[in-house]
């Protein structure tokens, strides 16, 4: 019997997605597209930064929960990623509240297709990191 036979196995929510990468992609697209629809409809920049941080936190918690193993290293990395996501969301949200509007979006906010390009870039960035 292998020592790995005693270890818990990761839970694959999607068949043949043992590392839950497809699930992470689906979660990222769902969070980002939901926030894009709010930002685009309401012309509301402040949700952009909350979407980024909450996406990191969600992916970290979900993948940790589905990993099936809970070693000290996994717990530490999960906690650090959650802290990073929280710090990022808080810092960027406070910054945008202070300045009022994100000037990066001034020219693209009125064009939903171009505005979507930013959100797609954000999806790729979050999923890659």
N, CA, C and O atoms as CSV, one atom per row, in Angstrom:
chain,resi,resn,atom,element,x,y,z
A,1,UNK,N,N,0.846,-1.173,0.000
A,1,UNK,CA,C,0.000,0.000,0.000
A,1,UNK,C,C,0.893,1.237,0.000
A,1,UNK,O,O,1.816,1.336,0.808
A,2,UNK,N,N,0.631,2.153,-0.875
A,2,UNK,CA,C,1.340,3.426,-0.946
A,2,UNK,C,C,0.957,4.297,0.232
A,2,UNK,O,O,-0.141,4.178,0.776
A,3,UNK,N,N,1.869,5.175,0.622
A,3,UNK,CA,C,1.502,6.136,1.656
A,3,UNK,C,C,0.450,7.098,1.129
A,3,UNK,O,O,-0.329,7.662,1.898
A,4,UNK,N,N,0.432,7.281,-0.179
A,4,UNK,CA,C,-0.568,8.183,-0.761
A,4,UNK,C,C,-1.953,7.561,-0.755
A,4,UNK,O,O,-2.943,8.272,-0.926
A,5,UNK,N,N,-2.049,6.230,-0.558
A,5,UNK,CA,C,-3.360,5.597,-0.491
A,5,UNK,C,C,-4.134,6.048,0.743
A,5,UNK,O,O,-5.365,6.030,0.751
A,6,UNK,N,N,-3.412,6.451,1.783
A,6,UNK,CA,C,-4.063,6.903,3.008
A,6,UNK,C,C,-4.479,8.368,2.923
A,6,UNK,O,O,-5.322,8.820,3.698
A,7,UNK,N,N,-3.901,9.097,2.002
A,7,UNK,CA,C,-4.238,10.505,1.845
A,7,UNK,C,C,-5.622,10.642,1.241
A,7,UNK,O,O,-6.065,9.794,0.467
A,8,UNK,N,N,-6.286,11.702,1.601
A,8,UNK,CA,C,-7.567,11.991,0.975
A,8,UNK,C,C,-7.319,12.406,-0.461
A,8,UNK,O,O,-6.296,13.011,-0.782
A,9,UNK,N,N,-8.247,12.081,-1.301
A,9,UNK,CA,C,-8.105,12.484,-2.699
A,9,UNK,C,C,-8.853,13.774,-2.942
A,9,UNK,O,O,-9.866,14.064,-2.305
A,10,UNK,N,N,-8.335,14.534,-3.872
A,10,UNK,CA,C,-8.982,15.791,-4.241
A,10,UNK,C,C,-10.345,15.499,-4.846
A,10,UNK,O,O,-10.552,14.476,-5.499
A,11,UNK,N,N,-11.246,16.402,-4.620
A,11,UNK,CA,C,-12.592,16.274,-5.161
A,11,UNK,C,C,-12.636,16.986,-6.500
A,11,UNK,O,O,-12.390,18.189,-6.581
A,12,UNK,N,N,-12.949,16.242,-7.550
A,12,UNK,CA,C,-13.090,16.836,-8.878
A,12,UNK,C,C,-14.574,17.093,-9.119
A,12,UNK,O,O,-15.353,16.157,-9.300
A,13,UNK,N,N,-14.952,18.340,-9.121
A,13,UNK,CA,C,-16.354,18.713,-9.314
A,13,UNK,C,C,-16.770,18.453,-10.759
A,13,UNK,O,O,-17.896,18.031,-11.026
A,14,UNK,N,N,-15.853,18.708,-11.682
A,14,UNK,CA,C,-16.085,18.489,-13.107
A,14,UNK,C,C,-15.300,17.240,-13.508
A,14,UNK,O,O,-14.111,17.144,-13.202
A,15,UNK,N,N,-15.936,16.284,-14.185
A,15,UNK,CA,C,-15.221,15.063,-14.584
A,15,UNK,C,C,-13.940,15.384,-15.367
A,15,UNK,O,O,-13.918,16.295,-16.194
A,16,UNK,N,N,-12.891,14.629,-15.095
A,16,UNK,CA,C,-11.584,14.766,-15.747
A,16,UNK,C,C,-10.908,16.106,-15.467
A,16,UNK,O,O,-10.019,16.519,-16.210
A,17,UNK,N,N,-11.318,16.774,-14.417
A,17,UNK,CA,C,-10.705,18.045,-14.014
A,17,UNK,C,C,-10.133,17.872,-12.608
A,17,UNK,O,O,-10.555,18.529,-11.657
A,18,UNK,N,N,-9.162,16.967,-12.511
A,18,UNK,CA,C,-8.616,16.588,-11.204
A,18,UNK,C,C,-8.014,17.763,-10.439
A,18,UNK,O,O,-8.050,17.775,-9.209
A,19,UNK,N,N,-7.473,18.732,-11.133
A,19,UNK,CA,C,-6.879,19.897,-10.475
A,19,UNK,C,C,-7.864,21.053,-10.325
A,19,UNK,O,O,-7.506,22.120,-9.825
A,20,UNK,N,N,-9.084,20.842,-10.753
A,20,UNK,CA,C,-10.154,21.848,-10.667
A,20,UNK,C,C,-9.838,23.139,-11.411
A,20,UNK,O,O,-10.324,24.209,-11.043
A,21,UNK,N,N,-9.026,23.037,-12.455
A,21,UNK,CA,C,-8.709,24.223,-13.251
A,21,UNK,C,C,-9.925,24.721,-14.029
A,21,UNK,O,O,-10.159,25.926,-14.120
A,22,UNK,N,N,-10.693,23.795,-14.585
A,22,UNK,CA,C,-11.904,24.205,-15.310
A,22,UNK,C,C,-12.890,24.859,-14.353
A,22,UNK,O,O,-13.527,25.857,-14.691
A,23,UNK,N,N,-13.011,24.294,-13.161
A,23,UNK,CA,C,-13.898,24.884,-12.158
A,23,UNK,C,C,-13.436,26.301,-11.801
A,23,UNK,O,O,-14.254,27.214,-11.697
A,24,UNK,N,N,-12.129,26.480,-11.615
A,24,UNK,CA,C,-11.591,27.814,-11.311
A,24,UNK,C,C,-11.869,28.795,-12.449
A,24,UNK,O,O,-12.189,29.959,-12.209
A,25,UNK,N,N,-11.746,28.323,-13.673
A,25,UNK,CA,C,-12.035,29.188,-14.821
A,25,UNK,C,C,-13.513,29.579,-14.835
A,25,UNK,O,O,-13.850,30.736,-15.091
A,26,UNK,N,N,-14.380,28.628,-14.564
A,26,UNK,CA,C,-15.824,28.903,-14.551
A,26,UNK,C,C,-16.171,29.888,-13.438
A,26,UNK,O,O,-16.945,30.821,-13.651
A,27,UNK,N,N,-15.606,29.682,-12.267
A,27,UNK,CA,C,-15.856,30.600,-11.143
A,27,UNK,C,C,-15.367,31.999,-11.481
A,27,UNK,O,O,-16.059,32.984,-11.226
A,28,UNK,N,N,-14.162,32.084,-12.059
A,28,UNK,CA,C,-13.594,33.389,-12.421
A,28,UNK,C,C,-14.469,34.102,-13.440
A,28,UNK,O,O,-14.764,35.287,-13.285
A,29,UNK,N,N,-14.883,33.395,-14.471
A,29,UNK,CA,C,-15.746,34.008,-15.487
A,29,UNK,C,C,-17.077,34.438,-14.866
A,29,UNK,O,O,-17.579,35.519,-15.174
A,30,UNK,N,N,-17.645,33.612,-14.004
A,30,UNK,CA,C,-18.929,33.948,-13.379
A,30,UNK,C,C,-18.817,35.207,-12.510
A,30,UNK,O,O,-19.658,36.101,-12.597
A,31,UNK,N,N,-17.787,35.271,-11.683
A,31,UNK,CA,C,-17.609,36.450,-10.813
A,31,UNK,C,C,-17.351,37.692,-11.651
A,31,UNK,O,O,-17.988,38.727,-11.455
A,32,UNK,N,N,-16.417,37.586,-12.583
A,32,UNK,CA,C,-16.029,38.755,-13.368
A,32,UNK,C,C,-17.153,39.232,-14.294
A,32,UNK,O,O,-17.358,40.437,-14.442
A,33,UNK,N,N,-17.873,38.308,-14.910
A,33,UNK,CA,C,-18.970,38.721,-15.801
A,33,UNK,C,C,-20.112,39.340,-15.006
A,33,UNK,O,O,-20.741,40.292,-15.466
A,34,UNK,N,N,-20.385,38.810,-13.817
A,34,UNK,CA,C,-21.424,39.414,-12.964
A,34,UNK,C,C,-21.047,40.841,-12.607
A,34,UNK,O,O,-21.873,41.752,-12.672
A,35,UNK,N,N,-19.793,41.022,-12.231
A,35,UNK,CA,C,-19.327,42.369,-11.866
A,35,UNK,C,C,-19.250,43.286,-13.085
A,35,UNK,O,O,-19.525,44.481,-12.987
A,36,UNK,N,N,-18.874,42.721,-14.233
A,36,UNK,CA,C,-18.856,43.511,-15.464
A,36,UNK,C,C,-20.262,44.033,-15.776
A,36,UNK,O,O,-20.429,45.201,-16.127
A,37,UNK,N,N,-21.260,43.172,-15.649
A,37,UNK,CA,C,-22.634,43.593,-15.947
A,37,UNK,C,C,-23.070,44.727,-15.028
A,37,UNK,O,O,-23.746,45.657,-15.468
A,38,UNK,N,N,-22.688,44.656,-13.754
A,38,UNK,CA,C,-23.007,45.736,-12.815
A,38,UNK,C,C,-22.255,47.004,-13.202
A,38,UNK,O,O,-22.841,48.084,-13.280
A,39,UNK,N,N,-20.948,46.864,-13.444
A,39,UNK,CA,C,-20.120,48.027,-13.783
A,39,UNK,C,C,-20.578,48.682,-15.086
A,39,UNK,O,O,-20.620,49.907,-15.193
A,40,UNK,N,N,-20.917,47.859,-16.067
A,40,UNK,CA,C,-21.315,48.375,-17.379
A,40,UNK,C,C,-22.697,49.032,-17.318
A,40,UNK,O,O,-22.909,50.102,-17.887
A,41,UNK,N,N,-23.615,48.392,-16.636
A,41,UNK,CA,C,-24.979,48.905,-16.549
A,41,UNK,C,C,-25.049,50.177,-15.720
A,41,UNK,O,O,-25.721,51.137,-16.096
A,42,UNK,N,N,-24.351,50.179,-14.588
A,42,UNK,CA,C,-24.431,51.311,-13.656
A,42,UNK,C,C,-23.317,52.334,-13.830
A,42,UNK,O,O,-23.289,53.351,-13.137
A,43,UNK,N,N,-22.383,52.062,-14.774
A,43,UNK,CA,C,-21.229,52.948,-14.976
A,43,UNK,C,C,-20.506,53.162,-13.634
A,43,UNK,O,O,-20.219,54.289,-13.231
A,44,UNK,N,N,-20.226,52.040,-12.963
A,44,UNK,CA,C,-19.725,52.019,-11.589
A,44,UNK,C,C,-18.349,51.377,-11.563
A,44,UNK,O,O,-18.238,50.158,-11.692
A,45,UNK,N,N,-17.288,52.182,-11.396
A,45,UNK,CA,C,-15.909,51.681,-11.420
A,45,UNK,C,C,-15.492,50.958,-10.149
A,45,UNK,O,O,-14.620,50.090,-10.187
A,46,UNK,N,N,-16.096,51.303,-9.039
A,46,UNK,CA,C,-15.613,50.817,-7.751
A,46,UNK,C,C,-15.708,49.301,-7.597
A,46,UNK,O,O,-14.999,48.729,-6.769
A,47,UNK,N,N,-16.541,48.657,-8.349
A,47,UNK,CA,C,-16.697,47.205,-8.231
A,47,UNK,C,C,-15.517,46.445,-8.859
A,47,UNK,O,O,-15.304,45.275,-8.540
A,48,UNK,N,N,-14.772,47.076,-9.720
A,48,UNK,CA,C,-13.655,46.431,-10.401
A,48,UNK,C,C,-12.660,45.843,-9.412
A,48,UNK,O,O,-12.251,44.690,-9.547
A,49,UNK,N,N,-12.273,46.631,-8.424
A,49,UNK,CA,C,-11.266,46.201,-7.470
A,49,UNK,C,C,-11.803,45.164,-6.487
A,49,UNK,O,O,-11.083,44.248,-6.089
A,50,UNK,N,N,-13.050,45.308,-6.105
A,50,UNK,CA,C,-13.669,44.315,-5.232
A,50,UNK,C,C,-13.760,42.970,-5.956
A,50,UNK,O,O,-13.567,41.917,-5.349
A,51,UNK,N,N,-14.052,43.015,-7.246
A,51,UNK,CA,C,-14.155,41.785,-8.042
A,51,UNK,C,C,-12.830,41.034,-8.076
A,51,UNK,O,O,-12.805,39.807,-7.983
A,52,UNK,N,N,-11.741,41.765,-8.207
A,52,UNK,CA,C,-10.426,41.135,-8.265
A,52,UNK,C,C,-10.088,40.439,-6.952
A,52,UNK,O,O,-9.762,39.252,-6.934
A,53,UNK,N,N,-10.168,41.177,-5.867
A,53,UNK,CA,C,-9.823,40.609,-4.562
A,53,UNK,C,C,-10.735,39.467,-4.161
A,53,UNK,O,O,-10.265,38.441,-3.669
A,54,UNK,N,N,-12.030,39.633,-4.365
A,54,UNK,CA,C,-12.963,38.566,-3.977
A,54,UNK,C,C,-12.775,37.324,-4.834
A,54,UNK,O,O,-13.017,36.210,-4.369
A,55,UNK,N,N,-12.352,37.500,-6.065
A,55,UNK,CA,C,-12.095,36.356,-6.943
A,55,UNK,C,C,-10.914,35.532,-6.407
A,55,UNK,O,O,-10.981,34.304,-6.357
A,56,UNK,N,N,-9.840,36.212,-6.011
A,56,UNK,CA,C,-8.689,35.515,-5.415
A,56,UNK,C,C,-9.103,34.751,-4.157
A,56,UNK,O,O,-8.737,33.590,-3.974
A,57,UNK,N,N,-9.864,35.414,-3.304
A,57,UNK,CA,C,-10.300,34.792,-2.055
A,57,UNK,C,C,-11.168,33.570,-2.337
A,57,UNK,O,O,-10.984,32.519,-1.724
A,58,UNK,N,N,-12.107,33.709,-3.256
A,58,UNK,CA,C,-13.009,32.606,-3.592
A,58,UNK,C,C,-12.253,31.411,-4.159
A,58,UNK,O,O,-12.469,30.279,-3.727
A,59,UNK,N,N,-11.370,31.654,-5.122
A,59,UNK,CA,C,-10.616,30.548,-5.722
A,59,UNK,C,C,-9.734,29.850,-4.696
A,59,UNK,O,O,-9.622,28.625,-4.694
A,60,UNK,N,N,-9.120,30.625,-3.839
A,60,UNK,CA,C,-8.260,30.037,-2.816
A,60,UNK,C,C,-9.063,29.148,-1.869
A,60,UNK,O,O,-8.654,28.027,-1.568
A,61,UNK,N,N,-10.186,29.642,-1.411
A,61,UNK,CA,C,-11.012,28.877,-0.482
A,61,UNK,C,C,-11.597,27.620,-1.146
A,61,UNK,O,O,-11.606,26.544,-0.547
A,62,UNK,N,N,-12.075,27.761,-2.360
A,62,UNK,CA,C,-12.668,26.614,-3.063
A,62,UNK,C,C,-11.632,25.534,-3.337
A,62,UNK,O,O,-11.877,24.358,-3.067
A,63,UNK,N,N,-10.482,25.918,-3.869
A,63,UNK,CA,C,-9.462,24.911,-4.192
A,63,UNK,C,C,-8.905,24.270,-2.924
A,63,UNK,O,O,-8.579,23.083,-2.920
A,64,UNK,N,N,-8.794,25.042,-1.861
A,64,UNK,CA,C,-8.349,24.457,-0.596
A,64,UNK,C,C,-9.373,23.444,-0.095
A,64,UNK,O,O,-9.016,22.336,0.304
A,65,UNK,N,N,-10.626,23.824,-0.117
A,65,UNK,CA,C,-11.686,22.927,0.348
A,65,UNK,C,C,-11.805,21.646,-0.461
A,65,UNK,O,O,-12.131,20.589,0.079
A,66,UNK,N,N,-11.539,21.745,-1.756
A,66,UNK,CA,C,-11.655,20.571,-2.623
A,66,UNK,C,C,-10.370,19.763,-2.725
A,66,UNK,O,O,-10.353,18.707,-3.357
A,67,UNK,N,N,-9.288,20.249,-2.107
A,67,UNK,CA,C,-7.991,19.582,-2.273
A,67,UNK,C,C,-7.953,18.192,-1.659
A,67,UNK,O,O,-7.228,17.325,-2.146
A,68,UNK,N,N,-8.711,17.967,-0.613
A,68,UNK,CA,C,-8.726,16.652,0.015
A,68,UNK,C,C,-7.564,16.443,0.983
A,68,UNK,O,O,-7.566,15.463,1.727
A,69,UNK,N,N,-6.590,17.320,0.993
A,69,UNK,CA,C,-5.486,17.252,1.950
A,69,UNK,C,C,-5.316,18.615,2.584
A,69,UNK,O,O,-5.573,19.645,1.960
A,70,UNK,N,N,-4.884,18.608,3.819
A,70,UNK,CA,C,-4.799,19.870,4.540
A,70,UNK,C,C,-3.492,19.924,5.327
A,70,UNK,O,O,-3.489,19.912,6.558
A,71,UNK,N,N,-2.402,19.982,4.602
A,71,UNK,CA,C,-1.090,20.053,5.244
A,71,UNK,C,C,-0.837,21.483,5.711
A,71,UNK,O,O,-1.536,22.417,5.318
A,72,UNK,N,N,0.170,21.627,6.552
A,72,UNK,CA,C,0.527,22.953,7.059
A,72,UNK,C,C,0.876,23.897,5.917
A,72,UNK,O,O,0.516,25.074,5.953
A,73,UNK,N,N,1.573,23.391,4.907
A,73,UNK,CA,C,1.956,24.228,3.766
A,73,UNK,C,C,0.723,24.716,3.010
A,73,UNK,O,O,0.653,25.884,2.629
A,74,UNK,N,N,-0.253,23.828,2.788
A,74,UNK,CA,C,-1.465,24.231,2.066
A,74,UNK,C,C,-2.270,25.252,2.865
A,74,UNK,O,O,-2.820,26.200,2.305
A,75,UNK,N,N,-2.331,25.049,4.152
A,75,UNK,CA,C,-3.052,26.005,5.002
A,75,UNK,C,C,-2.359,27.364,4.960
A,75,UNK,O,O,-3.015,28.395,4.815
A,76,UNK,N,N,-1.041,27.364,5.086
A,76,UNK,CA,C,-0.274,28.610,5.054
A,76,UNK,C,C,-0.450,29.343,3.726
A,76,UNK,O,O,-0.717,30.545,3.709
A,77,UNK,N,N,-0.304,28.625,2.618
A,77,UNK,CA,C,-0.447,29.252,1.295
A,77,UNK,C,C,-1.862,29.795,1.110
A,77,UNK,O,O,-2.041,30.892,0.580
A,78,UNK,N,N,-2.859,29.039,1.540
A,78,UNK,CA,C,-4.250,29.492,1.411
A,78,UNK,C,C,-4.478,30.763,2.226
A,78,UNK,O,O,-5.086,31.718,1.743
A,79,UNK,N,N,-3.992,30.767,3.449
A,79,UNK,CA,C,-4.134,31.956,4.304
A,79,UNK,C,C,-3.426,33.156,3.670
A,79,UNK,O,O,-3.965,34.262,3.661
A,80,UNK,N,N,-2.225,32.938,3.143
A,80,UNK,CA,C,-1.478,34.042,2.521
A,80,UNK,C,C,-2.197,34.585,1.285
A,80,UNK,O,O,-2.241,35.798,1.080
A,81,UNK,N,N,-2.756,33.706,0.466
A,81,UNK,CA,C,-3.481,34.163,-0.727
A,81,UNK,C,C,-4.744,34.924,-0.310
A,81,UNK,O,O,-5.083,35.943,-0.911
A,82,UNK,N,N,-5.426,34.434,0.704
A,82,UNK,CA,C,-6.626,35.136,1.188
A,82,UNK,C,C,-6.245,36.506,1.746
A,82,UNK,O,O,-6.943,37.490,1.505
A,83,UNK,N,N,-5.152,36.571,2.482
A,83,UNK,CA,C,-4.678,37.868,2.983
A,83,UNK,C,C,-4.300,38.796,1.834
A,83,UNK,O,O,-4.605,39.988,1.871
A,84,UNK,N,N,-3.637,38.255,0.818
A,84,UNK,CA,C,-3.270,39.051,-0.359
A,84,UNK,C,C,-4.523,39.575,-1.057
A,84,UNK,O,O,-4.597,40.758,-1.391
A,85,UNK,N,N,-5.500,38.709,-1.277
A,85,UNK,CA,C,-6.734,39.129,-1.939
A,85,UNK,C,C,-7.475,40.183,-1.139
A,85,UNK,O,O,-8.021,41.133,-1.702
A,86,UNK,N,N,-7.493,40.014,0.169
A,86,UNK,CA,C,-8.152,40.987,1.038
A,86,UNK,C,C,-7.419,42.324,0.998
A,86,UNK,O,O,-8.041,43.376,0.855
A,87,UNK,N,N,-6.094,42.276,1.125
A,87,UNK,CA,C,-5.293,43.497,1.081
A,87,UNK,C,C,-5.474,44.227,-0.240
A,87,UNK,O,O,-5.640,45.447,-0.272
A,88,UNK,N,N,-5.441,43.463,-1.334
A,88,UNK,CA,C,-5.600,44.049,-2.659
A,88,UNK,C,C,-6.962,44.716,-2.807
A,88,UNK,O,O,-7.051,45.854,-3.267
A,89,UNK,N,N,-8.007,44.022,-2.425
A,89,UNK,CA,C,-9.359,44.567,-2.553
A,89,UNK,C,C,-9.547,45.807,-1.690
A,89,UNK,O,O,-10.114,46.801,-2.145
A,90,UNK,N,N,-9.078,45.754,-0.458
A,90,UNK,CA,C,-9.241,46.901,0.451
A,90,UNK,C,C,-8.429,48.100,-0.044
A,90,UNK,O,O,-8.945,49.215,-0.122
A,91,UNK,N,N,-7.163,47.866,-0.376
A,91,UNK,CA,C,-6.306,48.962,-0.827
A,91,UNK,C,C,-6.881,49.640,-2.073
A,91,UNK,O,O,-7.014,50.863,-2.121
A,92,UNK,N,N,-7.219,48.833,-3.074
A,92,UNK,CA,C,-7.703,49.415,-4.324
A,92,UNK,C,C,-9.070,50.060,-4.168
A,92,UNK,O,O,-9.349,51.074,-4.808
A,93,UNK,N,N,-9.928,49.490,-3.329
A,93,UNK,CA,C,-11.256,50.064,-3.118
A,93,UNK,C,C,-11.155,51.393,-2.369
A,93,UNK,O,O,-11.834,52.359,-2.719
A,94,UNK,N,N,-10.317,51.438,-1.350
A,94,UNK,CA,C,-10.119,52.704,-0.618
A,94,UNK,C,C,-9.545,53.758,-1.558
A,94,UNK,O,O,-9.958,54.918,-1.527
A,95,UNK,N,N,-8.598,53.354,-2.388
A,95,UNK,CA,C,-7.990,54.289,-3.338
A,95,UNK,C,C,-9.033,54.856,-4.303
A,95,UNK,O,O,-9.063,56.065,-4.535
A,96,UNK,N,N,-9.883,54.005,-4.864
A,96,UNK,CA,C,-10.870,54.481,-5.839
A,96,UNK,C,C,-11.952,55.324,-5.164
A,96,UNK,O,O,-12.500,56.235,-5.785
A,97,UNK,N,N,-12.262,55.033,-3.916
A,97,UNK,CA,C,-13.230,55.852,-3.192
A,97,UNK,C,C,-12.652,57.252,-2.967
A,97,UNK,O,O,-13.367,58.248,-3.075
A,98,UNK,N,N,-11.356,57.319,-2.654
A,98,UNK,CA,C,-10.712,58.619,-2.433
A,98,UNK,C,C,-10.647,59.448,-3.708
A,98,UNK,O,O,-10.910,60.651,-3.679
A,99,UNK,N,N,-10.298,58.814,-4.836
A,99,UNK,CA,C,-10.157,59.591,-6.073
A,99,UNK,C,C,-11.476,59.745,-6.815
A,99,UNK,O,O,-11.589,60.600,-7.693
A,100,UNK,N,N,-12.467,58.940,-6.484
A,100,UNK,CA,C,-13.805,59.113,-7.030
A,100,UNK,C,C,-14.117,58.323,-8.285
A,100,UNK,O,O,-15.183,57.716,-8.388
A,101,UNK,N,N,-13.202,58.324,-9.237
A,101,UNK,CA,C,-13.444,57.603,-10.482
A,101,UNK,C,C,-12.112,57.085,-11.011
A,101,UNK,O,O,-11.055,57.654,-10.740
A,102,UNK,N,N,-12.182,56.012,-11.759
A,102,UNK,CA,C,-10.974,55.440,-12.333
A,102,UNK,C,C,-10.813,55.991,-13.744
A,102,UNK,O,O,-11.567,55.630,-14.647
A,103,UNK,N,N,-9.837,56.858,-13.929
A,103,UNK,CA,C,-9.647,57.535,-15.214
A,103,UNK,C,C,-9.323,56.571,-16.353
A,103,UNK,O,O,-9.501,56.909,-17.523
A,104,UNK,N,N,-8.844,55.364,-16.012
A,104,UNK,CA,C,-8.565,54.368,-17.074
A,104,UNK,C,C,-9.823,54.031,-17.865
A,104,UNK,O,O,-9.751,53.631,-19.027
A,105,UNK,N,N,-10.966,54.196,-17.228
A,105,UNK,CA,C,-12.221,53.789,-17.858
A,105,UNK,C,C,-12.985,54.944,-18.488
A,105,UNK,O,O,-14.028,54.721,-19.102
A,106,UNK,N,N,-12.496,56.166,-18.354
A,106,UNK,CA,C,-13.228,57.324,-18.859
A,106,UNK,C,C,-13.575,57.193,-20.343
A,106,UNK,O,O,-14.693,57.514,-20.747
A,107,UNK,N,N,-12.633,56.729,-21.150
A,107,UNK,CA,C,-12.871,56.643,-22.592
A,107,UNK,C,C,-13.580,55.365,-23.022
A,107,UNK,O,O,-14.158,55.314,-24.107
A,108,UNK,N,N,-13.541,54.331,-22.181
A,108,UNK,CA,C,-14.124,53.044,-22.607
A,108,UNK,C,C,-15.416,52.696,-21.883
A,108,UNK,O,O,-16.133,51.791,-22.309
A,109,UNK,N,N,-15.727,53.392,-20.804
A,109,UNK,CA,C,-16.901,53.080,-19.997
A,109,UNK,C,C,-18.191,53.104,-20.825
A,109,UNK,O,O,-19.100,52.317,-20.562
A,110,UNK,N,N,-18.283,53.980,-21.802
A,110,UNK,CA,C,-19.492,54.112,-22.604
A,110,UNK,C,C,-19.623,53.084,-23.716
A,110,UNK,O,O,-20.677,52.986,-24.344
A,111,UNK,N,N,-18.574,52.321,-23.968
A,111,UNK,CA,C,-18.603,51.301,-25.021
A,111,UNK,C,C,-18.516,49.918,-24.373
A,111,UNK,O,O,-17.429,49.486,-23.988
A,112,UNK,N,N,-19.654,49.215,-24.249
A,112,UNK,CA,C,-19.674,47.930,-23.544
A,112,UNK,C,C,-18.708,46.883,-24.108
A,112,UNK,O,O,-18.170,46.077,-23.350
A,113,UNK,N,N,-18.484,46.883,-25.412
A,113,UNK,CA,C,-17.598,45.882,-26.008
A,113,UNK,C,C,-16.143,46.146,-25.617
A,113,UNK,O,O,-15.423,45.228,-25.224
A,114,UNK,N,N,-15.721,47.392,-25.725
A,114,UNK,CA,C,-14.347,47.739,-25.340
A,114,UNK,C,C,-14.177,47.581,-23.827
A,114,UNK,O,O,-13.141,47.100,-23.369
A,115,UNK,N,N,-15.171,47.976,-23.063
A,115,UNK,CA,C,-15.137,47.824,-21.611
A,115,UNK,C,C,-15.014,46.347,-21.231
A,115,UNK,O,O,-14.313,46.002,-20.280
A,116,UNK,N,N,-15.693,45.486,-21.972
A,116,UNK,CA,C,-15.604,44.045,-21.741
A,116,UNK,C,C,-14.169,43.549,-21.946
A,116,UNK,O,O,-13.731,42.617,-21.273
A,117,UNK,N,N,-13.448,44.167,-22.866
A,117,UNK,CA,C,-12.053,43.791,-23.104
A,117,UNK,C,C,-11.224,43.890,-21.839
A,117,UNK,O,O,-10.405,43.014,-21.562
A,118,UNK,N,N,-11.431,44.959,-21.062
A,118,UNK,CA,C,-10.727,45.087,-19.788
A,118,UNK,C,C,-11.070,43.933,-18.868
A,118,UNK,O,O,-10.184,43.359,-18.234
A,119,UNK,N,N,-12.344,43.587,-18.788
A,119,UNK,CA,C,-12.780,42.524,-17.887
A,119,UNK,C,C,-12.253,41.162,-18.333
A,119,UNK,O,O,-11.931,40.318,-17.497
A,120,UNK,N,N,-12.165,40.947,-19.626
A,120,UNK,CA,C,-11.583,39.697,-20.122
A,120,UNK,C,C,-10.109,39.630,-19.736
A,120,UNK,O,O,-9.624,38.583,-19.307
A,121,UNK,N,N,-9.406,40.731,-19.886
A,121,UNK,CA,C,-8.004,40.787,-19.465
A,121,UNK,C,C,-7.897,40.475,-17.970
A,121,UNK,O,O,-7.001,39.744,-17.547
A,122,UNK,N,N,-8.802,41.024,-17.182
A,122,UNK,CA,C,-8.785,40.774,-15.741
A,122,UNK,C,C,-9.038,39.299,-15.444
A,122,UNK,O,O,-8.412,38.732,-14.548
A,123,UNK,N,N,-9.946,38.674,-16.185
A,123,UNK,CA,C,-10.215,37.241,-16.005
A,123,UNK,C,C,-8.950,36.415,-16.245
A,123,UNK,O,O,-8.612,35.530,-15.459
A,124,UNK,N,N,-8.265,36.718,-17.335
A,124,UNK,CA,C,-7.032,35.998,-17.677
A,124,UNK,C,C,-5.984,36.222,-16.604
A,124,UNK,O,O,-5.313,35.280,-16.184
A,125,UNK,N,N,-5.837,37.456,-16.158
A,125,UNK,CA,C,-4.864,37.801,-15.139
A,125,UNK,C,C,-5.134,37.030,-13.839
A,125,UNK,O,O,-4.216,36.443,-13.267
A,126,UNK,N,N,-6.373,37.031,-13.378
A,126,UNK,CA,C,-6.728,36.339,-12.136
A,126,UNK,C,C,-6.500,34.837,-12.283
A,126,UNK,O,O,-5.905,34.207,-11.408
A,127,UNK,N,N,-6.968,34.271,-13.377
A,127,UNK,CA,C,-6.829,32.822,-13.573
A,127,UNK,C,C,-5.356,32.423,-13.674
A,127,UNK,O,O,-4.961,31.373,-13.167
A,128,UNK,N,N,-4.557,33.244,-14.314
A,128,UNK,CA,C,-3.132,32.930,-14.474
A,128,UNK,C,C,-2.379,33.022,-13.161
A,128,UNK,O,O,-1.535,32.178,-12.863
A,129,UNK,N,N,-2.681,34.042,-12.379
A,129,UNK,CA,C,-1.995,34.224,-11.100
A,129,UNK,C,C,-2.497,33.202,-10.120
A,129,UNK,O,O,-2.049,33.175,-8.973
